[in-house]
Amino acid sequence: MTDDSGAIGLTDDKGSAIAVIILAAGSASRMGRLKQVLAYGSGTLVQNAVEQARQAGFSPIVVVIGAEASQVRASLSGLPVEIAENRDWALGMGSSIICGMKALEQSGVTVNAVAVLLADQPLVKASHLNRMGEAFTPDHFALAAEYDGSIGVPAIFGRKLFADLRSLPPHMGAKQLLRRLGADVARFPLPEAGADIDTPEDYARLTS
């Protein structure tokens, strides 16, 4: 872990601002079609993720796109988001987190923490994210959702971990970083996060 206070200017006078990186770059090989733009609710899966983050008060919202980027970009048209295209998305989730962190740095916006969300966890709602934001304190290294006997995203990472997020191995995701931190991670029970969409069967079940 690296204490990164002040390294890229992501601070907040009130100690409460939380930015969000929504990961929407994968090719969804198990689904057989691009799941980010699958219909969900009144829009698409990625639009739903953006709306939940927006309602939770997370800002700025960075969406990392990659596979079939033009389709995902079109789905995000008109939404209050910063789009970051990861041309190295095939290397792994870590490359997308790095891409999102670079976009935040370039935005110049000051924040105290960064939340990482997936576009394919539609049962994670704004109310959950809002409560996670309220539970997170500057003393935390990270606060992660707890589900299926483990921890993972959505997760909120404090400033002490910004350098770690920017230097993740491309193949390493947020979950592996959380596991490495061990007892330094605060847990937030969120069984809804376990309902992600990887296959056509998952999609049929969650939209039936």
DRENPA-3360 file (N, C-alpha, C; in nm, 2 decimals, always signed):
BEGIN
1 = MTDDSGAI = +0.08/-0.12/+0.00/+0.00/+0.00/+0.00/+0.09/+0.12/+0.00 ~ +0.04/+0.23/-0.06/+0.11/+0.35/-0.07/+0.03/+0.46/-0.03 ~ +0.08/+0.54/+0.06/+0.00/+0.66/+0.10/+0.02/+0.77/-0.01 ~ -0.09/+0.80/-0.07/-0.08/+0.89/-0.19/-0.14/+1.02/-0.17 ~ -0.15/+1.07/-0.04/-0.21/+1.20/-0.02/-0.14/+1.31/-0.10 ~ -0.22/+1.38/-0.18/-0.17/+1.49/-0.26/-0.11/+1.46/-0.39 ~ -0.09/+1.33/-0.42/-0.01/+1.30/-0.54/-0.07/+1.34/-0.67 ~ -0.21/+1.33/-0.68/-0.27/+1.37/-0.80/-0.38/+1.48/-0.78;
9 = GLTDDKGS = -0.38/+1.53/-0.66/-0.48/+1.64/-0.64/-0.62/+1.60/-0.62 ~ -0.64/+1.47/-0.59/-0.78/+1.43/-0.56/-0.81/+1.44/-0.42 ~ -0.84/+1.56/-0.37/-0.88/+1.58/-0.23/-1.01/+1.65/-0.22 ~ -1.06/+1.66/-0.10/-1.19/+1.73/-0.08/-1.19/+1.80/+0.05 ~ -1.23/+1.93/+0.05/-1.23/+2.01/+0.17/-1.31/+1.95/+0.28 ~ -1.43/+1.89/+0.24/-1.52/+1.84/+0.34/-1.49/+1.69/+0.37 ~ -1.40/+1.63/+0.29/-1.36/+1.49/+0.32/-1.47/+1.39/+0.28 ~ -1.56/+1.43/+0.19/-1.68/+1.34/+0.17/-1.70/+1.31/+0.02;
17 = AIAVIILA = -1.64/+1.39/-0.07/-1.67/+1.36/-0.22/-1.62/+1.23/-0.26 ~ -1.70/+1.15/-0.34/-1.66/+1.02/-0.39/-1.69/+1.02/-0.54 ~ -1.58/+1.00/-0.61/-1.59/+0.98/-0.76/-1.63/+0.83/-0.78 ~ -1.66/+0.80/-0.91/-1.69/+0.66/-0.94/-1.64/+0.63/-1.07 ~ -1.58/+0.51/-1.08/-1.54/+0.45/-1.21/-1.63/+0.33/-1.24 ~ -1.70/+0.33/-1.35/-1.79/+0.22/-1.39/-1.72/+0.15/-1.50 ~ -1.69/+0.02/-1.47/-1.62/-0.06/-1.57/-1.71/-0.13/-1.67 ~ -1.70/-0.09/-1.79/-1.79/-0.13/-1.90/-1.71/-0.16/-2.03;
25 = AGSASRMG = -1.59/-0.22/-2.01/-1.50/-0.24/-2.12/-1.49/-0.38/-2.18 ~ -1.55/-0.48/-2.11/-1.53/-0.62/-2.15/-1.61/-0.66/-2.27 ~ -1.57/-0.77/-2.33/-1.64/-0.82/-2.45/-1.75/-0.91/-2.42 ~ -1.77/-0.95/-2.30/-1.89/-1.04/-2.26/-1.89/-1.17/-2.34 ~ -1.78/-1.24/-2.34/-1.77/-1.36/-2.42/-1.86/-1.47/-2.38 ~ -1.89/-1.48/-2.25/-1.98/-1.58/-2.20/-2.13/-1.55/-2.24 ~ -2.16/-1.42/-2.25/-2.29/-1.38/-2.29/-2.32/-1.40/-2.44 ~ -2.21/-1.39/-2.52/-2.22/-1.40/-2.66/-2.26/-1.28/-2.74;
33 = RLKQVLAY = -2.29/-1.17/-2.66/-2.32/-1.04/-2.72/-2.29/-0.93/-2.62 ~ -2.27/-0.81/-2.66/-2.23/-0.71/-2.57/-2.33/-0.68/-2.46 ~ -2.30/-0.72/-2.34/-2.40/-0.70/-2.24/-2.42/-0.56/-2.18 ~ -2.32/-0.48/-2.20/-2.33/-0.34/-2.15/-2.46/-0.27/-2.21 ~ -2.49/-0.30/-2.33/-2.60/-0.23/-2.40/-2.73/-0.32/-2.41 ~ -2.73/-0.43/-2.33/-2.86/-0.50/-2.32/-2.97/-0.42/-2.25 ~ -3.09/-0.44/-2.29/-3.20/-0.37/-2.23/-3.22/-0.40/-2.09 ~ -3.23/-0.30/-2.01/-3.26/-0.32/-1.86/-3.34/-0.21/-1.81;
41 = GSGTLVQN = -3.46/-0.23/-1.75/-3.54/-0.12/-1.71/-3.59/-0.04/-1.83 ~ -3.57/+0.09/-1.81/-3.61/+0.18/-1.92/-3.49/+0.21/-2.01 ~ -3.38/+0.15/-1.99/-3.26/+0.18/-2.08/-3.17/+0.06/-2.10 ~ -3.04/+0.07/-2.08/-2.95/-0.04/-2.09/-2.88/-0.06/-1.96 ~ -2.81/-0.17/-1.95/-2.73/-0.21/-1.83/-2.64/-0.09/-1.79 ~ -2.56/-0.04/-1.88/-2.46/+0.06/-1.85/-2.54/+0.19/-1.81 ~ -2.65/+0.22/-1.88/-2.72/+0.34/-1.84/-2.78/+0.32/-1.70 ~ -2.82/+0.21/-1.66/-2.87/+0.18/-1.52/-2.76/+0.20/-1.42;
49 = AVEQARQA = -2.64/+0.15/-1.45/-2.53/+0.17/-1.36/-2.50/+0.32/-1.34 ~ -2.50/+0.40/-1.45/-2.48/+0.54/-1.44/-2.58/+0.61/-1.35 ~ -2.71/+0.57/-1.37/-2.82/+0.63/-1.30/-2.81/+0.60/-1.15 ~ -2.78/+0.48/-1.12/-2.76/+0.45/-0.97/-2.65/+0.53/-0.91 ~ -2.54/+0.54/-0.98/-2.43/+0.62/-0.92/-2.47/+0.77/-0.91 ~ -2.54/+0.82/-1.01/-2.58/+0.96/-1.01/-2.67/+0.98/-0.89 ~ -2.77/+0.90/-0.88/-2.87/+0.92/-0.77/-2.80/+0.90/-0.63 ~ -2.70/+0.83/-0.62/-2.62/+0.81/-0.50/-2.54/+0.93/-0.47;
57 = GFSPIVVV = -2.52/+1.02/-0.56/-2.45/+1.14/-0.54/-2.30/+1.13/-0.57 ~ -2.26/+1.02/-0.63/-2.12/+1.01/-0.67/-2.08/+1.10/-0.78 ~ -1.97/+1.16/-0.78/-1.93/+1.26/-0.88/-1.78/+1.29/-0.87 ~ -1.72/+1.30/-0.99/-1.76/+1.27/-1.12/-1.78/+1.12/-1.15 ~ -1.86/+1.10/-1.26/-1.88/+0.96/-1.30/-1.80/+0.93/-1.42 ~ -1.70/+0.84/-1.41/-1.62/+0.80/-1.53/-1.66/+0.66/-1.57 ~ -1.70/+0.64/-1.70/-1.73/+0.51/-1.75/-1.62/+0.47/-1.85 ~ -1.56/+0.35/-1.82/-1.45/+0.30/-1.90/-1.51/+0.20/-2.00;
65 = IGAEASQV = -1.49/+0.24/-2.13/-1.53/+0.15/-2.23/-1.42/+0.09/-2.31 ~ -1.44/-0.02/-2.39/-1.33/-0.08/-2.46/-1.39/-0.16/-2.57 ~ -1.43/-0.28/-2.55/-1.48/-0.37/-2.66/-1.61/-0.30/-2.72 ~ -1.61/-0.30/-2.85/-1.72/-0.24/-2.93/-1.75/-0.10/-2.87 ~ -1.65/-0.02/-2.86/-1.66/+0.11/-2.79/-1.76/+0.20/-2.85 ~ -1.78/+0.20/-2.98/-1.88/+0.29/-3.04/-2.02/+0.26/-2.99 ~ -2.05/+0.13/-2.98/-2.19/+0.10/-2.93/-2.21/+0.15/-2.78 ~ -2.11/+0.13/-2.70/-2.13/+0.17/-2.56/-2.13/+0.32/-2.55;
73 = RASLSGLP = -2.04/+0.38/-2.63/-2.04/+0.53/-2.63/-2.17/+0.59/-2.67 ~ -2.24/+0.53/-2.77/-2.37/+0.57/-2.82/-2.47/+0.56/-2.71 ~ -2.46/+0.45/-2.63/-2.56/+0.42/-2.52/-2.54/+0.53/-2.41 ~ -2.43/+0.59/-2.40/-2.40/+0.69/-2.30/-2.42/+0.83/-2.34 ~ -2.47/+0.85/-2.47/-2.48/+0.98/-2.52/-2.58/+1.06/-2.44 ~ -2.54/+1.18/-2.41/-2.63/+1.28/-2.33/-2.63/+1.26/-2.18 ~ -2.56/+1.16/-2.13/-2.55/+1.13/-1.99/-2.44/+1.21/-1.93 ~ -2.45/+1.25/-1.80/-2.35/+1.34/-1.74/-2.23/+1.25/-1.69;
81 = VEIAENRD = -2.16/+1.20/-1.79/-2.05/+1.11/-1.75/-1.92/+1.16/-1.83 ~ -1.81/+1.11/-1.78/-1.68/+1.12/-1.85/-1.65/+0.99/-1.91 ~ -1.63/+0.98/-2.04/-1.61/+0.85/-2.10/-1.46/+0.83/-2.13 ~ -1.40/+0.72/-2.08/-1.26/+0.69/-2.09/-1.25/+0.56/-2.17 ~ -1.19/+0.57/-2.29/-1.18/+0.45/-2.37/-1.04/+0.38/-2.35 ~ -1.05/+0.26/-2.31/-0.94/+0.17/-2.28/-0.91/+0.09/-2.40 ~ -0.81/+0.12/-2.47/-0.77/+0.04/-2.59/-0.70/-0.09/-2.55 ~ -0.66/-0.10/-2.43/-0.59/-0.22/-2.38/-0.69/-0.31/-2.29;
89 = WALGMGSS = -0.82/-0.29/-2.32/-0.92/-0.36/-2.23/-0.90/-0.51/-2.23 ~ -0.85/-0.57/-2.34/-0.83/-0.72/-2.34/-0.73/-0.77/-2.24 ~ -0.64/-0.68/-2.19/-0.54/-0.72/-2.10/-0.59/-0.75/-1.96 ~ -0.71/-0.70/-1.93/-0.78/-0.73/-1.80/-0.83/-0.61/-1.73 ~ -0.91/-0.64/-1.62/-0.98/-0.54/-1.55/-0.89/-0.43/-1.49 ~ -0.77/-0.47/-1.45/-0.68/-0.37/-1.40/-0.64/-0.26/-1.49 ~ -0.63/-0.29/-1.62/-0.61/-0.19/-1.72/-0.72/-0.09/-1.73 ~ -0.84/-0.13/-1.71/-0.96/-0.04/-1.71/-0.96/+0.05/-1.59;
97 = IICGMKAL = -0.92/-0.01/-1.47/-0.92/+0.07/-1.35/-0.81/+0.18/-1.37 ~ -0.70/+0.14/-1.42/-0.59/+0.24/-1.45/-0.64/+0.35/-1.54 ~ -0.71/+0.31/-1.65/-0.76/+0.41/-1.74/-0.86/+0.50/-1.68 ~ -0.94/+0.45/-1.59/-1.04/+0.54/-1.52/-0.97/+0.63/-1.42 ~ -0.87/+0.58/-1.35/-0.79/+0.67/-1.26/-0.72/+0.78/-1.34 ~ -0.67/+0.75/-1.46/-0.60/+0.86/-1.54/-0.71/+0.96/-1.58 ~ -0.83/+0.92/-1.62/-0.93/+1.01/-1.66/-0.97/+1.10/-1.54 ~ -0.98/+1.05/-1.42/-1.01/+1.13/-1.30/-0.89/+1.23/-1.28;
105 = EQSGVTVN = -0.77/+1.19/-1.29/-0.66/+1.28/-1.27/-0.66/+1.40/-1.37 ~ -0.69/+1.36/-1.50/-0.70/+1.46/-1.60/-0.82/+1.56/-1.59 ~ -0.92/+1.51/-1.52/-1.04/+1.60/-1.50/-1.01/+1.71/-1.41 ~ -0.91/+1.70/-1.32/-0.88/+1.80/-1.22/-0.98/+1.82/-1.11 ~ -1.08/+1.73/-1.11/-1.18/+1.74/-1.00/-1.13/+1.68/-0.87 ~ -1.16/+1.74/-0.76/-1.11/+1.70/-0.63/-1.20/+1.61/-0.56 ~ -1.15/+1.49/-0.52/-1.23/+1.39/-0.45/-1.15/+1.33/-0.33 ~ -1.23/+1.27/-0.24/-1.17/+1.21/-0.13/-1.15/+1.06/-0.14;
113 = AVAVLLAD = -1.23/+1.00/-0.23/-1.24/+0.85/-0.25/-1.29/+0.82/-0.39 ~ -1.26/+0.70/-0.43/-1.31/+0.65/-0.56/-1.38/+0.52/-0.54 ~ -1.50/+0.51/-0.59/-1.58/+0.39/-0.59/-1.56/+0.32/-0.73 ~ -1.55/+0.19/-0.73/-1.54/+0.11/-0.85/-1.67/+0.02/-0.86 ~ -1.74/+0.04/-0.97/-1.86/-0.04/-0.99/-1.85/-0.11/-1.12 ~ -1.94/-0.22/-1.14/-1.95/-0.29/-1.26/-2.08/-0.25/-1.33 ~ -2.08/-0.26/-1.46/-2.20/-0.23/-1.54/-2.30/-0.35/-1.53 ~ -2.26/-0.46/-1.48/-2.35/-0.58/-1.49/-2.40/-0.63/-1.36;
121 = QPLVKASH = -2.41/-0.54/-1.26/-2.47/-0.58/-1.13/-2.60/-0.49/-1.11 ~ -2.70/-0.52/-1.18/-2.82/-0.44/-1.19/-2.90/-0.43/-1.06 ~ -2.88/-0.52/-0.97/-2.95/-0.52/-0.84/-2.89/-0.43/-0.74 ~ -2.77/-0.38/-0.77/-2.70/-0.28/-0.69/-2.77/-0.14/-0.72 ~ -2.84/-0.09/-0.62/-2.92/+0.03/-0.64/-2.85/+0.15/-0.57 ~ -2.91/+0.27/-0.61/-2.86/+0.40/-0.55/-2.86/+0.40/-0.40 ~ -2.97/+0.34/-0.34/-2.98/+0.33/-0.20/-2.86/+0.26/-0.13 ~ -2.82/+0.15/-0.20/-2.71/+0.07/-0.15/-2.58/+0.16/-0.15;
129 = LNRMGEAF = -2.56/+0.22/-0.27/-2.44/+0.30/-0.29/-2.44/+0.42/-0.19 ~ -2.55/+0.48/-0.17/-2.56/+0.59/-0.08/-2.52/+0.55/+0.06 ~ -2.57/+0.43/+0.10/-2.54/+0.38/+0.24/-2.39/+0.35/+0.25 ~ -2.33/+0.29/+0.14/-2.19/+0.27/+0.14/-2.11/+0.40/+0.15 ~ -2.15/+0.50/+0.08/-2.08/+0.63/+0.09/-2.09/+0.69/+0.23 ~ -2.21/+0.67/+0.30/-2.22/+0.72/+0.43/-2.14/+0.64/+0.53 ~ -2.12/+0.51/+0.50/-2.04/+0.43/+0.59/-1.89/+0.45/+0.58 ~ -1.85/+0.49/+0.46/-1.71/+0.51/+0.44/-1.66/+0.64/+0.51;
137 = TPDHFALA = -1.54/+0.62/+0.57/-1.48/+0.74/+0.64/-1.33/+0.75/+0.59 ~ -1.27/+0.87/+0.60/-1.13/+0.89/+0.56/-1.04/+0.80/+0.62 ~ -1.07/+0.74/+0.74/-0.98/+0.64/+0.81/-0.98/+0.51/+0.74 ~ -1.07/+0.48/+0.65/-1.08/+0.35/+0.58/-0.98/+0.35/+0.47 ~ -0.91/+0.24/+0.46/-0.83/+0.21/+0.33/-0.94/+0.19/+0.22 ~ -1.03/+0.10/+0.25/-1.14/+0.07/+0.15/-1.26/+0.01/+0.23 ~ -1.37/+0.02/+0.16/-1.50/-0.04/+0.21/-1.55/-0.12/+0.09 ~ -1.58/-0.25/+0.11/-1.62/-0.33/+0.00/-1.75/-0.41/+0.03;
145 = AEYDGSIG = -1.82/-0.43/-0.08/-1.94/-0.51/-0.06/-1.91/-0.66/-0.03 ~ -1.98/-0.71/+0.06/-1.96/-0.85/+0.11/-2.08/-0.93/+0.06 ~ -2.05/-1.04/-0.02/-2.16/-1.13/-0.07/-2.09/-1.26/-0.11 ~ -2.18/-1.36/-0.11/-2.13/-1.50/-0.15/-2.01/-1.54/-0.07 ~ -2.00/-1.50/+0.05/-1.88/-1.54/+0.13/-1.75/-1.47/+0.10 ~ -1.76/-1.37/+0.03/-1.63/-1.30/-0.01/-1.66/-1.15/-0.02 ~ -1.56/-1.07/-0.06/-1.58/-0.93/-0.08/-1.54/-0.89/-0.22 ~ -1.60/-0.78/-0.27/-1.57/-0.74/-0.40/-1.63/-0.61/-0.43;
153 = VPAIFGRK = -1.65/-0.58/-0.56/-1.72/-0.45/-0.60/-1.87/-0.47/-0.60 ~ -1.94/-0.36/-0.57/-1.89/-0.22/-0.56/-1.80/-0.21/-0.43 ~ -1.70/-0.12/-0.45/-1.61/-0.10/-0.34/-1.57/+0.05/-0.35 ~ -1.54/+0.11/-0.23/-1.49/+0.24/-0.22/-1.35/+0.24/-0.17 ~ -1.26/+0.31/-0.24/-1.12/+0.31/-0.21/-1.08/+0.45/-0.17 ~ -1.01/+0.46/-0.05/-0.97/+0.59/+0.00/-0.84/+0.64/-0.06 ~ -0.80/+0.76/-0.03/-0.68/+0.82/-0.09/-0.55/+0.74/-0.07 ~ -0.54/+0.67/+0.04/-0.42/+0.59/+0.06/-0.40/+0.48/-0.04;
161 = LFADLRSL = -0.50/+0.45/-0.12/-0.49/+0.34/-0.22/-0.49/+0.40/-0.37 ~ -0.49/+0.53/-0.38/-0.50/+0.58/-0.52/-0.38/+0.53/-0.60 ~ -0.26/+0.53/-0.54/-0.14/+0.49/-0.62/-0.15/+0.34/-0.65 ~ -0.21/+0.26/-0.56/-0.23/+0.12/-0.59/-0.32/+0.10/-0.70 ~ -0.43/+0.18/-0.71/-0.52/+0.16/-0.82/-0.46/+0.20/-0.95 ~ -0.37/+0.30/-0.95/-0.31/+0.35/-1.07/-0.20/+0.26/-1.12 ~ -0.15/+0.17/-1.03/-0.04/+0.08/-1.07/-0.08/-0.07/-1.06 ~ -0.21/-0.10/-1.07/-0.25/-0.24/-1.08/-0.19/-0.31/-1.20;
169 = PPHMGAKQ = -0.15/-0.44/-1.18/-0.11/-0.52/-1.30/-0.24/-0.53/-1.39 ~ -0.22/-0.52/-1.52/-0.34/-0.52/-1.61/-0.44/-0.63/-1.58 ~ -0.39/-0.75/-1.55/-0.48/-0.86/-1.53/-0.54/-0.87/-1.39 ~ -0.51/-0.78/-1.30/-0.55/-0.79/-1.17/-0.67/-0.69/-1.15 ~ -0.78/-0.74/-1.09/-0.90/-0.66/-1.07/-0.90/-0.60/-0.93 ~ -1.01/-0.53/-0.90/-1.03/-0.47/-0.77/-1.04/-0.57/-0.66 ~ -1.10/-0.69/-0.69/-1.13/-0.79/-0.60/-0.99/-0.85/-0.54 ~ -0.90/-0.86/-0.63/-0.77/-0.91/-0.59/-0.70/-0.82/-0.50;
177 = LLRRLGAD = -0.71/-0.69/-0.53/-0.65/-0.58/-0.44/-0.72/-0.59/-0.30 ~ -0.85/-0.60/-0.30/-0.92/-0.61/-0.17/-0.87/-0.73/-0.09 ~ -0.86/-0.84/-0.15/-0.81/-0.96/-0.08/-0.67/-0.94/-0.03 ~ -0.59/-0.87/-0.10/-0.45/-0.85/-0.06/-0.45/-0.75/+0.07 ~ -0.55/-0.66/+0.07/-0.55/-0.57/+0.19/-0.60/-0.64/+0.31 ~ -0.68/-0.75/+0.30/-0.72/-0.83/+0.41/-0.80/-0.75/+0.51 ~ -0.75/-0.74/+0.64/-0.83/-0.68/+0.75/-0.84/-0.53/+0.74 ~ -0.76/-0.47/+0.64/-0.77/-0.33/+0.62/-0.90/-0.28/+0.55;
185 = VARFPLPE = -0.98/-0.38/+0.50/-1.10/-0.35/+0.42/-1.22/-0.36/+0.52 ~ -1.30/-0.25/+0.52/-1.42/-0.26/+0.60/-1.53/-0.33/+0.51 ~ -1.62/-0.40/+0.57/-1.71/-0.48/+0.49/-1.85/-0.42/+0.50 ~ -1.92/-0.43/+0.39/-2.06/-0.38/+0.38/-2.15/-0.49/+0.32 ~ -2.23/-0.56/+0.41/-2.31/-0.67/+0.36/-2.40/-0.62/+0.24 ~ -2.39/-0.69/+0.13/-2.47/-0.65/+0.01/-2.49/-0.77/-0.08 ~ -2.58/-0.86/-0.04/-2.60/-0.98/-0.12/-2.64/-0.95/-0.26 ~ -2.71/-0.84/-0.29/-2.75/-0.81/-0.42/-2.64/-0.80/-0.52;
193 = AGADIDTP = -2.52/-0.77/-0.47/-2.40/-0.76/-0.56/-2.36/-0.89/-0.62 ~ -2.41/-1.00/-0.56/-2.38/-1.13/-0.62/-2.45/-1.17/-0.74 ~ -2.56/-1.09/-0.77/-2.64/-1.12/-0.89/-2.59/-1.04/-1.01 ~ -2.48/-1.09/-1.07/-2.43/-1.02/-1.19/-2.47/-1.10/-1.31 ~ -2.45/-1.04/-1.43/-2.50/-1.09/-1.55/-2.38/-1.13/-1.64 ~ -2.36/-1.26/-1.65/-2.25/-1.32/-1.73/-2.29/-1.40/-1.84 ~ -2.41/-1.46/-1.83/-2.46/-1.55/-1.93/-2.60/-1.52/-1.97 ~ -2.65/-1.57/-2.08/-2.79/-1.55/-2.12/-2.89/-1.59/-2.01;
201 = EDYARLTS = -2.85/-1.70/-1.94/-2.94/-1.75/-1.84/-2.95/-1.65/-1.72 ~ -2.83/-1.58/-1.69/-2.83/-1.48/-1.59/-2.93/-1.36/-1.63 ~ -2.91/-1.32/-1.75/-2.99/-1.21/-1.80/-3.14/-1.24/-1.80 ~ -3.18/-1.36/-1.84/-3.32/-1.40/-1.84/-3.37/-1.41/-1.70 ~ -3.29/-1.46/-1.61/-3.34/-1.46/-1.47/-3.36/-1.33/-1.41 ~ -3.27/-1.23/-1.43/-3.28/-1.10/-1.37/-3.38/-1.01/-1.44 ~ -3.42/-1.05/-1.56/-3.52/-0.96/-1.63/-3.65/-1.02/-1.64 ~ -3.67/-1.14/-1.58/-3.80/-1.21/-1.59/-3.90/-1.14/-1.50;
% end
